[in-house]
Amino acid sequence: MRLRVAICIAATAIIAVGCSTQGSGGPREAGGTQELGGPQQASVTADPVSEASATAPSIIVLDASGSMKQDDAPGPRIDAAKNAIHTLVSGLPDDTALGLIAYGTATGSSDAEKDAGCRDIKTVVPLGPLDRNAFAAGIDGLSASGYTPIMAALQQAAAALPTDGERTIILVSDGEDTCSTEPPCESTEAIPHDPDLTIHTIGFKLDAAASGQLKCIADATGGMAIDAANAAQLTARLAVASNPESARERLSTSGFRDLRIGMTVEDARKAAGDLASVSKTGTVVVEWQDCELTFTDGVLVEIAPRTGAGTLDGLAVGQKMQRAAELYGPFTATTNSDGESVAVFPADSEAGTGYRITFTPEGKKADEGTITRIVLCRCLPATAGSSAGGTPTEIVNLVAVDGSGKPKSGWSVKTPAMKISECYGASQSAVTPGVITCGSTADGADACWVGPEPDSILCLQFPWGTELITARGVDGVEAYPPPAGPTPFGLELENGLLCRVRHGGSWPSAESDPRLAGAYSCRGQGTDTPIVWAESTYPIDRSEDRWTVLVGPSKGPLETVAVTKAIFLAAE
């Protein structure tokens, strides 16, 4: 099998997966939705890495640009990528020819550093027989800081590979090229066009622009384009990209084998070959090979393998729901007529596809249940944050202090002054230099500007307040550069809640899911201290232009609510 190059992108690949060929049957028609039969359990497909027999020389290209410092994987993105590569390397055969290139490690991301940053491409481990010790040391020694010269890094990787025979490159990236001057798809002309060179792409928390660019790169070389939303997915999908053949018995985020959710009957028949006749009205369940395909009004809406086939990430029948939550996030389950529980997880939010997972409840927690069936379907629940459901989230950059260190019009200074002795870094909500964090967490001074005197600060405690608190005699007052991935200081939610970002303190856990931690404290509507919850330190779902959060009291039900306004902090 070939170990092929993977570039991280936000587009979802259609992974070839196959049902076992145990014959086909005719359709069963119904006027409405029809319940499908129970699963026929099968052995769990092995992880891609354990099946790998990689012989094609390959190079991993790792994005170590400044955006990879963002703490939302959960944890820093760069740590998630490094851990994914560690896991991949540990499972590869000893005879694998593998190298590692990284970019963005030696410069910052300021305008003055762009020229150097766009040349900042480092060979961490030269291409050669697999040296696990060299990989471990090289990966652990990397830190993220600079620009994103994707095209130049690919060219360097291609030049380091042999000139003929099958060869591949694996790039892990969370953004688009910040150095290329060509339009995204035209920039692929810089990649050597060679039928034996394949580039696969895995997008890690990408936006639409980066997704489109990297999909062009993958398409130009006949490679895969895969998305990863968190650290667990990144590890699993990097393994798939390194060994694409291992995915043949798995449900991708959009389809199964050559079938894709959303296909018309005609297109599905061309792909399936032996598909029986299907009515274009009502809901029809067709037995095809060893799968059940559901069509509604002539469109494929559900693919249900009866062999126990799992997901792209290796989630399979027989595993615990805890693994499903690790891969796809918190869930709410319902009980079906058989007494089993059912939960739907996002597969491809843009396409509206989800994994509908049936499991047998065990223990006191839902995630202790055992999975009995996995179906890919057009069944992703609509959320308050979908772009089709309302206007995009409004982004506001709040500036409370002018360039001379005095309150801007509308703000005043409150007395008495705070007792703060030190400032030590940028505010987590800053989008420009000059908004800083000062004092201990108990002081709540996480939104401060340089005051009118060199040793003074002015701090805002609540996003919707108009009073600033001052302090004098403060050490370390300087315009620290903003974080790579700032967190909004305040959120205004569709249900009227006003939520302020957490800054230390002791918070309760969510009774419904103890894994969740509080990220924002909310007030409004007379409710009982609602909290914005998440498993990571960045709890906002920004996959759509109308953002969403999970909110509710610690001892009550939680719901997904749209963010109407996100307030960041800036300085003049």
C-alpha positions as CSV (number, residue, x, y, z in Angstrom):
1,M,0.0,0.0,0.0
2,R,1.1,3.5,-0.6
3,L,1.8,6.1,2.0
4,R,0.6,9.2,0.2
5,V,1.0,12.9,1.0
6,A,-1.7,14.6,2.9
7,I,-2.3,18.3,3.1
8,C,-4.7,19.5,5.8
9,I,-7.8,21.2,4.3
10,A,-11.4,21.8,5.3
11,A,-12.9,20.1,2.3
12,T,-14.3,16.6,2.9
13,A,-13.0,13.7,0.8
14,I,-15.2,11.0,-0.7
15,I,-13.4,7.9,0.6
16,A,-13.9,4.7,-1.3
17,V,-15.5,2.1,0.9
18,G,-17.3,-1.0,-0.1
19,C,-20.1,-3.2,1.2
20,S,-19.5,-6.9,1.0
21,T,-20.8,-8.4,-2.2
22,Q,-23.4,-10.8,-0.8
23,G,-26.0,-10.2,-3.4
24,S,-28.7,-7.5,-4.0
25,G,-32.4,-7.4,-3.5
26,G,-35.3,-5.3,-4.6
27,P,-36.8,-2.2,-3.0
28,R,-39.3,-2.0,-0.2
29,E,-41.6,0.9,-0.7
30,A,-43.4,2.9,1.9
31,G,-45.5,6.0,2.0
32,G,-43.4,7.5,4.7
33,T,-40.1,7.0,6.4
34,Q,-39.5,3.3,7.1
35,E,-37.5,1.9,10.0
36,L,-34.6,-0.2,9.0
37,G,-33.7,-3.6,10.4
38,G,-31.2,-4.2,13.1
39,P,-27.5,-4.6,12.5
40,Q,-25.7,-7.7,11.6
41,Q,-22.6,-7.3,13.7
42,A,-19.2,-8.0,12.2
43,S,-15.6,-7.8,13.3
44,V,-14.3,-4.3,13.8
45,T,-12.1,-3.0,11.0
46,A,-8.5,-2.5,12.1
47,D,-7.0,1.0,12.4
48,P,-5.3,2.3,9.2
49,V,-1.9,2.5,10.7
50,S,-1.9,-1.2,11.9
51,E,-2.7,-2.3,8.3
52,A,-0.2,-0.1,6.6
53,S,2.5,-1.5,4.5
54,A,4.0,1.7,3.2
55,T,6.7,1.4,0.5
56,A,6.3,4.7,-1.4
57,P,8.8,7.3,-0.3
58,S,6.9,10.0,1.6
59,I,7.4,13.4,3.3
60,I,5.2,14.9,5.9
61,V,4.8,18.7,5.7
62,L,3.8,20.2,9.0
63,D,2.2,23.6,9.4
64,A,3.9,25.4,12.3
65,S,2.6,28.9,11.5
66,G,1.4,31.3,14.2
67,S,-2.2,30.2,13.9
68,M,-1.3,26.7,15.0
69,K,-0.8,28.2,18.5
70,Q,-4.5,28.7,18.8
71,D,-5.8,26.8,21.9
72,D,-9.0,25.1,20.5
73,A,-8.0,21.6,19.5
74,P,-8.7,21.2,22.6
75,G,-5.2,22.5,23.5
76,P,-2.9,24.1,21.1
77,R,-3.4,23.0,17.5
78,I,0.4,22.5,17.0
79,D,0.3,20.0,19.9
80,A,-2.5,18.1,18.3
81,A,-0.7,17.9,15.0
82,K,2.6,16.8,16.7
83,N,0.7,14.1,18.6
84,A,-1.0,12.9,15.5
85,I,2.4,12.5,13.7
86,H,3.8,10.7,16.7
87,T,1.0,8.2,16.6
88,L,1.3,7.7,12.9
89,V,5.1,7.2,13.0
90,S,4.8,4.7,15.9
91,G,2.6,2.4,13.8
92,L,4.4,2.5,10.4
93,P,6.5,-0.4,9.2
94,D,10.2,-0.3,9.8
95,D,11.0,-0.2,6.1
96,T,9.0,3.0,5.5
97,A,11.0,5.8,3.7
98,L,9.8,8.9,5.4
99,G,10.9,12.5,5.9
100,L,9.5,15.6,7.8
101,I,9.4,19.2,6.7
102,A,7.9,22.1,8.7
103,Y,7.3,25.7,8.0
104,G,6.7,28.8,10.2
105,T,9.1,27.8,13.0
106,A,11.8,30.4,12.8
107,T,10.1,33.8,12.4
108,G,7.1,35.7,13.7
109,S,4.1,36.8,11.8
110,S,4.5,40.5,11.6
111,D,4.6,42.4,8.3
112,A,8.3,43.1,8.7
113,E,9.0,39.4,8.9
114,K,7.0,38.3,5.9
115,D,9.9,38.0,3.4
116,A,11.9,35.8,5.8
117,G,8.7,34.0,7.0
118,C,7.9,33.0,3.4
119,R,11.3,31.3,3.2
120,D,11.0,29.8,6.6
121,I,10.8,26.1,5.6
122,K,12.9,23.6,7.5
123,T,13.9,20.0,6.8
124,V,13.4,18.5,10.3
125,V,14.1,14.8,9.3
126,P,15.6,14.1,5.9
127,L,13.9,11.5,3.7
128,G,15.3,8.1,4.5
129,P,14.6,4.8,6.3
130,L,12.2,5.4,9.2
131,D,14.1,6.7,12.2
132,R,11.6,6.9,15.0
133,N,14.1,8.5,17.4
134,A,14.9,11.3,14.9
135,F,11.2,11.9,14.3
136,A,10.4,12.0,18.0
137,A,13.2,14.5,18.7
138,G,12.4,16.6,15.6
139,I,8.7,16.8,16.3
140,D,9.1,17.6,20.0
141,G,11.5,20.4,19.2
142,L,9.1,22.3,16.9
143,S,7.2,25.4,18.0
144,A,4.6,27.5,16.0
145,S,5.2,31.2,15.2
146,G,5.4,32.3,11.6
147,Y,3.9,32.4,8.1
148,T,2.2,29.8,5.9
149,P,4.3,29.2,2.7
150,I,2.3,26.1,1.6
151,M,3.2,26.1,-2.1
152,A,6.9,26.7,-1.4
153,A,7.0,23.9,1.1
154,L,5.3,21.5,-1.3
155,Q,7.9,22.4,-4.0
156,Q,10.7,21.7,-1.5
157,A,9.1,18.4,-0.5
158,A,8.7,17.3,-4.1
159,A,12.3,18.2,-4.8
160,A,13.4,16.0,-1.9
161,L,11.6,12.9,-3.2
162,P,13.0,10.6,-5.9
163,T,12.5,11.7,-9.5
164,D,10.4,8.6,-10.5
165,G,8.2,6.0,-9.0
166,E,5.4,6.4,-6.6
167,R,6.0,9.1,-4.0
168,T,3.9,11.1,-1.7
169,I,3.8,14.2,0.6
170,I,1.7,14.6,3.9
171,L,1.0,18.2,4.9
172,V,-0.9,19.1,8.1
173,S,-2.1,22.7,8.0
174,D,-4.8,24.9,9.5
175,G,-4.8,27.7,7.0
176,E,-4.3,28.9,3.5
177,D,-1.0,30.0,1.9
178,T,-0.1,33.4,3.2
179,C,2.8,33.8,0.8
180,S,1.6,32.8,-2.7
181,T,0.6,35.7,-4.9
182,E,-1.4,33.5,-7.3
183,P,-5.1,32.8,-7.0
184,P,-5.7,29.6,-4.9
185,C,-6.4,27.1,-7.7
186,E,-3.9,28.7,-10.2
187,S,-1.2,28.4,-7.6
188,T,-1.3,24.6,-8.0
189,E,0.5,25.1,-11.3
190,A,3.6,25.4,-9.1
191,I,3.3,21.7,-8.0
192,P,5.1,19.3,-10.3
193,H,2.5,17.5,-12.4
194,D,3.6,13.9,-12.2
195,P,1.1,11.0,-12.2
196,D,3.2,9.2,-9.6
197,L,3.2,12.1,-7.1
198,T,0.0,12.2,-5.0
199,I,-1.0,14.9,-2.5
200,H,-3.7,14.2,0.0
201,T,-5.1,17.1,2.1
202,I,-6.5,17.1,5.7
203,G,-7.9,20.4,6.8
204,F,-7.6,21.2,10.5
205,K,-10.3,23.7,11.6
206,L,-10.2,25.6,8.3
207,D,-12.4,28.3,7.0
208,A,-14.0,28.2,3.5
209,A,-11.1,30.1,1.7
210,A,-8.4,27.7,3.0
211,S,-10.6,24.7,2.3
212,G,-11.0,25.7,-1.3
213,Q,-7.3,26.4,-1.8
214,L,-6.2,23.1,-0.4
215,K,-8.9,21.1,-2.2
216,C,-7.5,22.5,-5.4
217,I,-4.1,21.1,-4.4
218,A,-5.4,17.7,-3.6
219,D,-7.5,17.6,-6.8
220,A,-4.5,18.6,-8.9
221,T,-2.7,15.5,-7.9
222,G,-5.6,13.1,-7.6
223,G,-5.3,13.1,-3.8
224,M,-7.8,13.1,-1.0
225,A,-9.2,16.1,0.8
226,I,-10.2,15.4,4.4
227,D,-11.4,17.7,7.2
228,A,-10.5,17.3,10.9
229,A,-12.4,19.3,13.6
230,N,-10.4,18.3,16.7
231,A,-7.3,16.5,17.9
232,A,-8.9,13.0,17.9
233,Q,-10.1,13.4,14.4
234,L,-6.8,14.7,13.2
235,T,-5.0,11.6,14.6
236,A,-7.5,9.3,13.0
237,R,-7.6,11.0,9.6
238,L,-3.9,11.5,9.3
239,A,-3.7,7.7,9.6
240,V,-6.4,7.3,6.8
241,A,-4.5,9.7,4.5
242,S,-1.3,7.8,5.0
243,N,-3.1,4.6,4.0
244,P,-6.2,5.4,1.8
245,E,-6.9,1.8,1.0
246,S,-7.7,1.1,4.6
247,A,-10.8,3.3,4.3
248,R,-12.5,1.0,1.8
249,E,-14.8,-0.5,4.5
250,R,-15.7,2.7,6.3
251,L,-18.3,5.3,6.0
252,S,-16.8,8.6,4.9
253,T,-18.4,11.9,5.9
254,S,-20.3,12.0,2.6
255,G,-20.7,8.5,1.3
256,F,-20.0,4.8,1.0
257,R,-17.9,3.3,-1.8
258,D,-18.9,5.3,-5.0
259,L,-22.3,6.3,-3.5
260,R,-22.8,9.8,-1.9
261,I,-25.6,11.2,0.2
262,G,-27.6,13.5,-2.0
263,M,-27.2,11.5,-5.2
264,T,-30.2,11.1,-7.5
265,V,-31.5,7.7,-8.3
266,E,-29.9,8.0,-11.8
267,D,-26.5,9.0,-10.4
268,A,-26.6,6.3,-7.8
269,R,-27.4,3.6,-10.4
270,K,-24.4,4.7,-12.5
271,A,-22.2,4.4,-9.4
272,A,-23.7,1.2,-8.0
273,G,-24.2,-0.6,-11.2
274,D,-26.7,-3.2,-10.0
275,L,-29.1,-1.0,-8.2
276,A,-32.8,-2.1,-8.4
277,S,-35.6,0.1,-9.6
278,V,-36.5,2.9,-7.2
279,S,-39.6,5.0,-7.2
280,K,-39.1,8.8,-7.3
281,T,-41.9,9.5,-4.8
282,G,-42.1,8.6,-1.1
283,T,-39.4,6.8,0.9
284,V,-37.9,3.6,-0.5
285,V,-35.4,1.3,1.2
286,V,-33.3,-0.7,-1.3
287,E,-31.2,-3.7,-0.4
288,W,-27.9,-3.4,-2.4
289,Q,-25.2,-6.0,-1.9
290,D,-24.9,-6.0,1.9
291,C,-26.2,-2.4,2.5
292,E,-29.5,-0.8,2.8
293,L,-30.0,2.5,0.9
294,T,-32.8,4.8,1.7
295,F,-34.2,7.2,-1.0
296,T,-36.7,10.0,-0.4
297,D,-38.3,11.4,-3.5
298,G,-35.6,9.9,-5.6
299,V,-32.6,11.3,-3.6
300,L,-30.3,9.1,-1.5
301,V,-30.6,10.2,2.1
302,E,-29.2,7.2,4.1
303,I,-26.6,4.5,3.7
304,A,-26.7,1.6,6.3
305,P,-24.1,-1.1,6.0
306,R,-25.3,-4.3,7.6
307,T,-21.7,-5.6,8.2
308,G,-20.9,-3.3,11.2
309,A,-18.8,-1.0,9.1
310,G,-17.6,2.0,11.0
311,T,-16.8,5.6,10.3
312,L,-13.8,7.2,8.5
313,D,-12.2,7.6,12.0
314,G,-12.4,4.0,12.9
315,L,-15.4,4.3,15.2
316,A,-17.1,0.9,14.9
317,V,-19.8,-1.4,16.3
318,G,-18.7,-2.8,19.7
319,Q,-16.9,0.4,20.8
320,K,-18.1,2.6,23.6
321,M,-19.9,5.9,23.1
322,Q,-17.1,7.6,24.9
323,R,-15.1,7.3,21.7
324,A,-17.9,8.8,19.7
325,A,-17.9,11.8,22.0
326,E,-14.1,12.2,21.7
327,L,-14.3,12.2,17.9
328,Y,-17.6,14.2,17.3
329,G,-18.4,16.1,20.5
330,P,-21.0,16.0,23.2
331,F,-24.3,14.4,22.4
332,T,-27.9,14.0,23.4
333,A,-29.6,10.6,23.0
334,T,-33.2,9.5,22.5
335,T,-34.7,6.1,23.1
336,N,-36.1,4.1,20.2
337,S,-39.0,1.6,20.2
338,D,-36.5,-1.3,20.9
339,G,-35.3,0.3,24.1
340,E,-32.0,1.2,22.6
341,S,-30.6,4.8,22.6
342,V,-29.8,6.8,19.4
343,A,-27.6,9.8,18.9
344,V,-26.7,11.8,15.8
345,F,-23.3,13.3,15.4
346,P,-22.1,15.7,12.7
347,A,-20.2,14.2,9.7
348,D,-20.2,17.1,7.3
349,S,-22.1,20.1,8.6
350,E,-22.1,21.9,5.3
351,A,-23.7,19.0,3.5
352,G,-26.0,18.2,6.4
353,T,-24.8,14.7,6.8
354,G,-24.5,13.0,10.2
355,Y,-23.6,9.6,11.8
356,R,-26.8,8.2,13.4
357,I,-25.4,5.8,16.1
358,T,-27.5,3.3,17.9
359,F,-26.2,2.0,21.2
360,T,-27.2,-0.1,24.2
361,P,-27.2,1.9,27.4
362,E,-24.9,0.7,30.1
363,G,-23.9,2.2,33.5
364,K,-25.1,5.6,34.7
365,K,-23.6,7.7,31.8
366,A,-24.6,7.7,28.2
367,D,-21.0,7.5,27.0
368,E,-20.7,4.1,28.7
369,G,-23.1,2.5,26.2
370,T,-21.9,0.1,23.5
371,I,-22.4,0.9,19.9
372,T,-24.6,-1.6,17.9
373,R,-25.1,0.3,14.6
374,I,-23.8,3.2,12.6
375,V,-25.6,4.8,9.7
376,L,-24.6,7.7,7.5
377,C,-27.6,9.9,6.7
378,R,-28.8,13.3,5.7
379,C,-30.0,13.8,9.3
380,L,-27.8,16.4,10.9
381,P,-30.1,18.4,13.2
382,A,-30.5,22.1,12.2
383,T,-29.0,24.4,14.8
384,A,-29.6,28.0,15.7
385,G,-26.3,28.8,14.2
386,S,-26.8,27.6,10.6
387,S,-26.2,30.3,8.1
388,A,-29.6,29.5,6.5
389,G,-31.3,30.2,9.8
390,G,-30.4,33.9,10.4
391,T,-28.0,36.7,9.8
392,P,-24.2,36.2,10.3
393,T,-22.8,36.8,13.7
394,E,-21.8,40.5,14.1
395,I,-18.1,41.0,15.0
396,V,-17.3,44.1,17.1
397,N,-13.9,45.3,18.1
398,L,-14.3,47.3,21.2
399,V,-11.9,50.2,21.9
400,A,-12.5,51.9,25.3
401,V,-9.2,53.9,25.6
402,D,-7.7,56.3,23.1
403,G,-4.2,56.5,21.9
404,S,-3.2,58.8,24.7
405,G,-4.4,56.4,27.4
406,K,-7.6,58.3,28.2
407,P,-11.1,56.9,28.2
408,K,-12.9,57.4,24.9
409,S,-16.2,59.2,24.7
410,G,-18.9,57.3,26.6
411,W,-16.5,55.7,29.2
412,S,-15.5,57.1,32.6
413,V,-13.0,56.1,35.3
414,K,-14.3,54.5,38.5
415,T,-12.8,55.1,41.9
416,P,-11.1,53.8,44.0
417,A,-8.3,52.4,42.0
418,M,-7.4,48.7,41.8
419,K,-4.4,47.2,43.6
420,I,-2.5,45.7,40.7
421,S,1.3,45.5,40.6
422,E,2.1,43.7,37.3
423,C,1.0,43.1,33.7
424,Y,2.2,40.0,32.0
425,G,0.8,39.5,28.5
426,A,-1.9,40.2,25.9
427,S,-5.6,39.9,26.7
428,Q,-7.1,36.6,25.5
429,S,-9.6,38.8,23.6
430,A,-7.2,41.2,21.9
431,V,-7.2,41.5,18.1
432,T,-4.5,44.3,18.1
433,P,-1.4,45.0,20.2
434,G,-2.1,47.2,23.3
435,V,-4.9,45.3,25.1
436,I,-3.3,43.4,28.0
437,T,-3.9,41.2,31.0
438,C,-2.8,42.5,34.4
439,G,-2.8,41.3,38.0
440,S,-4.1,38.0,39.4
441,T,-7.2,36.3,38.1
442,A,-9.1,37.4,41.3
443,D,-8.7,41.0,40.1
444,G,-10.5,40.3,36.9
445,A,-8.1,42.6,35.0
446,D,-8.1,40.7,31.8
447,A,-9.1,43.6,29.6
448,C,-6.7,46.5,30.2
449,W,-5.3,49.3,28.1
450,V,-2.1,51.4,28.7
451,G,-3.2,54.4,30.8
452,P,-2.1,58.1,30.5
453,E,1.1,57.5,32.6
454,P,3.8,54.9,31.7
455,D,3.0,52.8,34.8
456,S,-0.8,53.1,34.7
457,I,-3.6,51.0,33.2
458,L,-7.3,51.3,32.6
459,C,-9.4,48.1,32.7
460,L,-12.9,47.1,31.7
461,Q,-14.6,44.4,33.7
462,F,-17.8,43.9,31.8
463,P,-18.3,44.1,28.0
464,W,-21.4,46.2,28.3
465,G,-20.2,48.5,31.1
466,T,-19.2,52.1,30.7
467,E,-16.8,52.4,33.7
468,L,-13.1,51.7,33.6
469,I,-11.1,50.9,36.7
470,T,-7.6,52.3,37.0
471,A,-4.3,51.3,38.7
472,R,-1.0,53.1,39.1
473,G,2.5,51.9,39.8
474,V,2.1,48.8,37.6
475,D,5.1,47.0,36.2
476,G,5.4,45.5,32.7
477,V,2.9,47.8,31.0
478,E,3.5,47.4,27.3
479,A,1.6,46.8,24.1
480,Y,1.9,43.0,23.9
481,P,1.1,41.5,20.5
482,P,-2.4,39.8,20.3
483,P,-2.9,36.1,20.5
484,A,-3.1,34.1,17.3
485,G,-6.6,33.0,18.1
486,P,-8.4,35.5,20.3
487,T,-11.5,34.6,22.3
488,P,-14.4,37.1,22.3
489,F,-14.6,39.1,25.5
490,G,-18.4,39.1,25.4
491,L,-21.2,37.3,23.5
492,E,-24.7,38.4,22.9
493,L,-26.9,35.4,22.3
494,E,-30.1,35.0,20.3
495,N,-32.1,34.2,23.4
496,G,-31.2,37.5,25.0
497,L,-28.3,36.3,27.3
498,L,-25.2,38.4,27.7
499,C,-22.1,36.3,28.4
500,R,-18.7,37.4,29.7
501,V,-15.6,35.2,29.0
502,R,-14.2,33.3,32.0
503,H,-11.1,34.6,33.7
504,G,-10.2,32.2,36.5
505,G,-12.2,31.3,39.6
506,S,-13.9,28.1,40.7
507,W,-16.8,27.0,38.4
508,P,-19.3,24.1,38.7
509,S,-19.4,21.3,36.1
510,A,-22.4,20.6,34.0
511,E,-24.6,18.0,35.7
512,S,-25.7,16.6,32.4
513,D,-22.1,16.0,31.2
514,P,-19.3,16.4,33.7
515,R,-16.7,16.6,30.9
516,L,-17.9,20.1,30.0
517,A,-16.2,23.1,31.5
518,G,-17.6,26.6,31.8
519,A,-16.2,29.2,29.4
520,Y,-18.6,32.2,29.7
521,S,-20.9,33.3,32.5
522,C,-24.2,34.7,31.3
523,R,-26.9,36.9,32.6
524,G,-30.3,38.0,31.4
525,Q,-34.0,36.9,31.3
526,G,-33.9,36.2,35.1
527,T,-32.4,32.7,34.5
528,D,-30.3,30.8,37.0
529,T,-26.7,31.7,36.1
530,P,-26.5,30.2,32.6
531,I,-23.1,29.2,31.4
532,V,-21.6,28.6,28.0
533,W,-20.0,25.2,28.1
534,A,-17.4,23.3,26.1
535,E,-14.8,20.6,26.3
536,S,-12.1,22.9,25.0
537,T,-11.1,26.4,26.1
538,Y,-12.6,27.9,22.9
539,P,-16.3,26.9,23.0
540,I,-17.7,28.7,19.9
541,D,-18.7,26.7,16.9
542,R,-17.7,28.9,13.9
543,S,-18.3,26.4,11.2
544,E,-21.1,28.6,9.9
545,D,-21.2,32.4,9.5
546,R,-23.7,32.5,12.3
547,W,-21.8,31.1,15.3
548,T,-23.3,28.9,18.0
549,V,-22.6,27.9,21.6
550,L,-23.9,25.3,24.1
551,V,-25.5,27.1,27.0
552,G,-27.6,26.4,30.1
553,P,-27.4,26.2,33.9
554,S,-25.1,23.7,35.6
555,K,-28.1,21.7,36.9
556,G,-30.4,22.1,33.9
557,P,-30.8,21.2,30.3
558,L,-28.3,22.6,27.7
559,E,-29.2,23.9,24.3
560,T,-27.4,25.2,21.2
561,V,-28.0,28.9,20.8
562,A,-26.9,31.3,18.0
563,V,-24.4,34.1,18.8
564,T,-25.8,37.4,17.4
565,K,-22.7,39.5,18.4
566,A,-19.2,38.7,19.4
567,I,-17.2,41.4,21.1
568,F,-13.4,41.5,20.8
569,L,-11.0,44.1,22.2
570,A,-8.7,46.5,20.2
571,A,-6.5,49.5,20.8
572,E,-5.9,52.6,18.8
